[in-house]
Amino acid sequence: MIKKLFISLSLITIGGLSLLFIRIKNKPTTIYPFPYFVDSAQYKSPDLKEISSSDILIVGDRLGVNLDKYIPAINETLSKNLRNQLKIYNWSSKSEGLHRTLKKLRLLKKLPPIVIYSGASEEFYEERLLTADKSTHDYNMKMFKDDRFSSLLMALPDVSKVLYKKPIKYFYLKQNILPFPKASSAVVSQTRAELIYNYFSIQLDTLATISREKGSTFIYITAPVNLEIPPRIVCDNAVSSTIITEQSDIKKLIDSGQSKEASARLKKLLSQSIGNAQTYYLLGVAQLNQGLLKEAKENLSMAATYDCGNWRSNAIFNKLINRNAKKNGIKVIDFSEIVTRGLGRNITFEDEYYPQSIYYNKLQKELILTIKSILKI
């Protein structure tokens, strides 16, 4: 009887250990707690040598791509008194999140002396995590941020197989960039945003590490946000029929020029509709009409941040960029602030994403001054 029990316990133990071994074996090795992996094969091309040998490299998303039209003028000014014209390579790509940019930079054996990052406007685009895995993401993030474990992970990446919990799904990101499906609820949208902010912060730290490791000077450009566009989606957990009715009545006041009265009612409404992007937007518009520019900017920025559409950049991304730049001594051009200064005075944007050329001309001047100071020319 005892012998049979011992055999049974032994078989159970062996089975359990075998199952644990299989689970650990099937888990990928990774230093970072991301539930996604970018396939590097898609970025291996003969251009890598040309990219490495350039003097200035631009990376990022659609905002980086849009700098193409300003490169000739920038290069002409910078190269004016040089024997040879500087080589500027724009490696930006539409719909490219920072996770992809990092993979590309890691492929370069040598980085150009200057790397300009102009992105953060499409971080919500590519599907690369499940909100159903939030508890796993939170746990893994906690492990990564613990100095004891992060040091161990850097030294022995295989430890991640044991340290990190396995999410329901890992995403393997190839050349075809697939967008997130539309969020089924405000909770899904808000959870998705929270996780992306957390991962973006880690990725910025990685960007700064690459800069130090490869001896390149980085320049961050914050993402301009069109604050005059109303939110696409108001989070359903911040809405009620009473709030919608009140917002409709207040909008009529704004349209009829009674912005002061509208502002007073909107401030009361904010206490009942915390996180309601439309309330913040209407308050911002009412304050803009009254010439209260500082207050208007703050509330219109809040409206963009609380937008459950998750379709562009917002103040949180720019805050993370500025904070990372300050922490790591990285030069930053606050393009968002440059554009926002024109709010209430000029038409700031030509469409949903890109500021008017007058602001790009200001950015161009800032870039030239910054690059000159780095290259000492």
C-alpha positions in Angstrom: 0.0 0.0 0.0 2.8 2.4 1.0 4.7 1.3 -2.1 1.8 2.1 -4.4 1.3 5.5 -2.7 5.0 6.3 -3.1 4.8 5.3 -6.8 1.7 7.4 -7.3 3.3 10.5 -5.6 6.4 10.0 -7.6 4.5 9.9 -10.9 2.5 13.0 -9.9 5.7 14.8 -9.0 7.4 13.8 -12.2 4.3 14.7 -14.2 4.2 18.1 -12.5 7.9 18.8 -13.1 7.5 17.7 -16.7 4.6 20.0 -17.3 6.5 22.9 -15.6 9.5 22.1 -17.8 7.4 22.2 -21.0 5.8 25.5 -20.0 9.2 27.1 -19.2 10.7 25.7 -22.4 7.9 27.2 -24.5 8.2 30.6 -22.9 10.5 33.0 -24.8 13.6 34.5 -23.3 13.3 38.3 -22.9 14.7 41.0 -20.6 11.6 43.2 -21.0 8.1 42.4 -19.9 6.5 43.1 -23.3 4.0 40.6 -24.6 5.2 41.1 -28.2 8.3 40.5 -30.3 9.3 42.4 -33.5 10.7 40.2 -36.3 14.1 41.8 -37.2 14.3 40.0 -40.6 11.9 42.6 -42.2 14.5 45.4 -41.5 17.6 43.7 -42.8 18.5 45.3 -46.1 21.5 46.7 -48.0 20.4 50.1 -46.8 21.7 49.4 -43.2 25.2 50.3 -44.3 24.1 53.6 -45.8 22.0 54.4 -42.7 24.9 53.7 -40.3 27.2 56.0 -42.4 24.8 58.9 -42.4 25.5 62.0 -40.3 21.9 62.5 -39.1 19.3 59.8 -38.8 15.6 60.5 -38.4 13.3 57.8 -37.0 9.7 57.8 -35.9 6.2 57.4 -37.3 4.1 59.6 -39.6 5.5 62.8 -37.9 9.0 61.7 -38.8 7.9 60.9 -42.4 6.5 64.4 -42.7 9.9 65.9 -42.0 11.0 64.7 -45.4 9.9 67.9 -47.1 12.0 70.0 -44.8 15.3 68.0 -45.0 16.7 69.8 -48.1 16.4 73.2 -46.6 17.8 72.0 -43.2 20.7 70.3 -45.0 21.4 73.3 -47.1 21.7 75.6 -44.1 23.8 73.1 -42.0 26.2 72.3 -44.9 26.7 75.9 -45.9 30.3 76.2 -44.7 31.2 72.5 -44.9 33.4 70.9 -47.5 30.9 68.1 -48.0 27.2 68.2 -47.6 25.8 66.3 -44.5 24.1 63.0 -45.1 20.6 62.9 -43.6 18.7 59.7 -43.8 15.0 59.5 -42.9 14.1 56.0 -41.6 10.7 56.9 -40.3 7.6 54.9 -41.3 3.9 55.4 -41.0 2.1 53.4 -38.3 5.5 52.6 -36.6 5.4 52.5 -32.9 8.5 53.0 -30.7 8.8 49.2 -30.3 9.5 48.9 -34.0 11.9 51.9 -34.0 13.9 50.3 -31.3 14.2 47.0 -33.2 15.5 48.9 -36.2 18.1 50.9 -34.2 19.4 47.7 -32.5 20.2 46.3 -36.0 22.7 49.0 -36.7 26.3 48.2 -35.6 27.0 51.9 -35.5 24.6 54.7 -35.0 25.0 58.1 -36.8 26.4 60.9 -34.6 22.9 62.4 -34.3 19.5 60.5 -34.2 16.3 62.5 -34.2 13.2 60.8 -32.8 9.9 62.2 -34.1 7.1 59.9 -33.1 4.5 59.0 -30.4 1.6 59.9 -32.6 0.7 56.3 -33.6 1.5 54.3 -30.4 -2.2 53.3 -30.2 -2.3 51.9 -33.7 -0.6 48.4 -33.8 -2.3 45.5 -31.9 0.3 44.0 -29.6 -1.4 43.1 -26.3 -4.6 41.8 -24.8 -6.3 43.8 -22.1 -7.5 40.5 -20.7 -3.9 39.9 -19.7 -3.8 43.1 -17.5 -3.0 41.3 -14.2 -0.2 39.4 -15.9 1.1 42.6 -17.5 1.0 44.4 -14.1 2.8 41.5 -12.4 5.6 41.3 -15.0 5.9 45.1 -15.0 6.3 45.0 -11.2 9.1 42.4 -11.5 10.9 44.4 -14.2 10.8 47.6 -12.1 12.2 45.9 -9.1 16.0 46.7 -9.1 16.9 43.3 -7.8 15.1 41.4 -10.6 15.9 43.8 -13.4 19.7 43.5 -12.7 19.3 39.7 -12.7 17.4 39.8 -16.0 20.1 42.0 -17.6 22.8 39.5 -16.5 20.8 36.3 -17.1 17.9 36.8 -19.6 17.0 33.1 -19.2 15.7 33.9 -15.7 12.7 35.6 -17.5 11.3 32.1 -18.2 10.8 31.7 -14.5 10.3 35.2 -13.3 7.7 36.4 -15.7 4.2 35.1 -16.0 3.1 33.9 -19.4 0.3 36.0 -20.9 -2.6 34.4 -22.8 -1.0 35.4 -26.1 2.3 36.6 -27.4 2.3 38.8 -30.5 4.9 38.2 -33.2 5.0 41.4 -35.2 6.0 41.0 -38.9 6.0 43.4 -41.8 2.3 43.7 -42.0 1.1 46.1 -39.3 -2.3 45.1 -38.0 -4.4 47.7 -36.1 -6.0 47.1 -32.7 -9.7 46.1 -33.1 -12.1 48.7 -31.9 -12.4 48.7 -28.1 -15.6 47.0 -27.0 -15.9 49.3 -24.0 -14.4 52.2 -22.1 -12.7 49.8 -19.7 -10.9 48.0 -22.6 -9.9 51.4 -24.2 -8.6 52.8 -20.9 -6.8 49.6 -19.9 -5.2 49.4 -23.4 -4.0 53.0 -23.0 -2.6 52.4 -19.5 -0.6 49.5 -20.6 0.7 51.3 -23.7 1.8 54.3 -21.6 3.7 51.9 -19.2 5.5 50.2 -22.1 6.2 53.4 -23.9 8.0 54.7 -20.8 10.2 51.6 -20.7 10.9 51.9 -24.4 12.0 55.5 -23.9 14.5 54.3 -21.3 15.7 51.8 -23.8 16.1 54.5 -26.4 18.2 56.5 -24.0 20.3 53.4 -23.2 21.0 52.8 -26.9 22.1 56.4 -27.2 24.7 55.9 -24.4 25.8 52.5 -25.6 26.4 53.5 -29.2 27.8 57.0 -28.5 25.1 58.9 -30.4 23.4 62.2 -29.5 19.6 61.9 -29.6 17.1 64.7 -30.1 13.5 64.1 -29.1 10.7 66.0 -30.8 7.4 66.0 -28.9 4.2 65.2 -30.9 1.9 68.2 -31.7 -1.8 67.5 -30.8 -4.7 69.3 -32.6 -6.6 70.5 -29.5 -9.4 72.1 -31.6 -10.7 68.7 -32.8 -13.5 67.3 -30.6 -13.0 63.9 -29.0 -14.0 61.0 -31.3 -15.3 58.8 -28.5 -16.5 59.7 -25.0 -15.8 56.9 -22.6 -19.1 55.1 -21.9 -18.3 54.9 -18.1 -18.3 58.8 -18.0 -21.7 59.3 -19.7 -25.3 59.5 -18.7 -28.5 60.7 -20.4 -28.5 63.7 -17.9 -24.9 64.6 -18.8 -25.6 64.4 -22.6 -28.7 66.6 -22.3 -26.7 69.2 -20.2 -23.9 69.2 -22.7 -26.3 69.7 -25.6 -27.8 72.7 -23.8 -24.4 74.2 -23.0 -23.2 73.8 -26.6 -26.2 76.0 -27.7 -25.0 78.6 -25.2 -21.5 78.5 -26.7 -22.9 78.7 -30.3 -25.0 81.8 -29.3 -22.0 83.6 -27.9 -22.8 83.0 -24.2 -19.4 81.4 -23.4 -19.2 82.9 -19.9 -22.4 81.3 -18.7 -21.5 78.1 -20.5 -18.2 77.9 -18.6 -19.9 78.3 -15.3 -22.3 75.4 -16.0 -19.5 73.2 -17.5 -17.4 73.6 -14.3 -20.3 72.3 -12.3 -20.8 69.5 -14.8 -17.2 68.4 -14.5 -17.8 67.3 -10.9 -20.5 64.9 -12.2 -18.7 63.7 -15.3 -15.1 63.0 -14.3 -13.2 61.7 -17.3 -15.8 62.9 -19.8 -13.8 64.2 -22.8 -16.7 66.2 -24.2 -17.2 68.2 -21.1 -13.5 69.2 -21.1 -13.7 70.0 -24.8 -16.7 72.3 -24.4 -15.1 74.0 -21.4 -11.9 74.5 -23.4 -13.9 76.0 -26.4 -15.9 78.3 -24.1 -12.6 79.5 -22.5 -11.0 80.0 -25.8 -13.9 82.2 -26.9 -13.3 84.3 -23.8 -9.6 84.7 -24.4 -8.7 82.6 -21.4 -5.9 80.8 -23.4 -4.0 79.1 -20.5 -7.2 77.6 -19.1 -8.4 76.6 -22.6 -5.2 74.8 -23.4 -5.3 72.8 -20.2 -8.9 71.7 -20.7 -8.6 71.0 -24.4 -5.5 68.9 -23.6 -7.5 67.0 -21.0 -10.2 66.3 -23.7 -7.6 64.8 -26.0 -6.2 62.7 -23.2 -9.6 61.4 -22.1 -10.7 60.6 -25.7 -11.6 56.9 -25.7 -10.9 56.7 -29.4 -7.2 56.2 -28.7 -6.2 57.4 -32.2 -3.4 60.0 -31.8 -0.9 61.3 -29.3 -1.8 63.3 -26.2 -0.2 65.2 -23.3 0.7 61.9 -21.5 3.1 60.8 -24.3 4.7 64.2 -24.4 5.1 64.4 -20.6 6.8 61.0 -20.7 9.1 62.2 -23.5 10.0 65.4 -21.7 10.6 63.6 -18.4 12.8 61.0 -20.1 14.8 63.7 -21.8 15.4 65.5 -18.6 16.4 62.3 -16.7 18.9 61.2 -19.4 20.3 64.6 -20.5 18.8 64.2 -24.0 18.0 67.3 -26.0 14.3 67.8 -26.7 12.5 70.2 -29.0 9.0 70.7 -27.6 7.2 71.0 -30.9 3.9 70.4 -29.2 4.4 73.6 -27.1 5.5 75.6 -30.1 2.3 74.7 -31.9 0.1 75.2 -28.8 1.3 78.7 -28.4 -0.6 79.6 -31.5 -3.9 78.3 -30.1 -6.6 81.1 -30.2 -4.4 83.3 -32.3 -3.9 81.4 -35.6 -5.1 78.3 -37.4 -2.6 75.9 -35.9 -3.3 72.7 -38.0 -3.8 72.0 -41.6 -5.6 68.7 -40.8 -6.0 66.3 -37.9 -2.3 65.4 -37.6 0.0 68.0 -39.1 0.5 71.6 -38.0 0.6 74.5 -40.5 3.9 75.1 -42.3 4.5 78.2 -40.2 5.1 75.9 -37.2 7.2 73.5 -39.2 9.4 76.5 -40.2 9.8 77.2 -36.5 10.7 73.6 -35.8 13.2 73.7 -38.7 15.0 76.6 -37.1 15.1 74.9 -33.7 16.5 71.7 -35.3 19.2 73.7 -37.2 20.3 75.5 -34.0 20.3 72.2 -32.0 22.3 70.3 -34.6 24.8 73.1 -35.0 25.4 73.1 -31.2 26.0 69.4 -31.3 28.3 69.4 -34.3 29.9 72.7 -33.3 29.5 74.1 -36.8 
